[in-house]
Amino acid sequence: MAKIRFHIRYPEEKIPEPILYQIGHEYKVVTSIRRADVRETTGWLDVEFTGEADEIDKAINGLRQKGCVVDPIELNVVE
């Protein structure tokens, strides 16, 4: 089982949508929000994904298809 952290940026029009909740139900991953800043016009999350590596890859692709920008985080950046 893998644990990988990502920085996710939401486009303004997607902020009201429960995208991370949807990803947790569409793919076999557990999401843990480590840090976040969500406002009316911008939003970002630092999230740790736990699951099989291929499921995490699918979940990241799903986030990108929903309009999010996803970048990996170095392991010790978020505690």
Stockholm file with secondary structure:
# STOCKHOLM 1.0

chainA/1-79         MAKIRFHIRYPEEKIPEPILYQIGHEYKVVTSIRRADVRETTGWLDVEFTGEADEIDKAINGLRQKGCVVDPIELNVVE
#=GR chainA/1-79 SS CEEEEEEEEECGGGTTSCHHHHHHHHSSEEEEEEEEEECSSCEEEEEEEEECHHHHHHHHHHHHHTTCEEEECCTTSCC
#=GC SS_cons        CEEEEEEEEECGGGTTSCHHHHHHHHSSEEEEEEEEEECSSCEEEEEEEEECHHHHHHHHHHHHHTTCEEEECCTTSCC
//
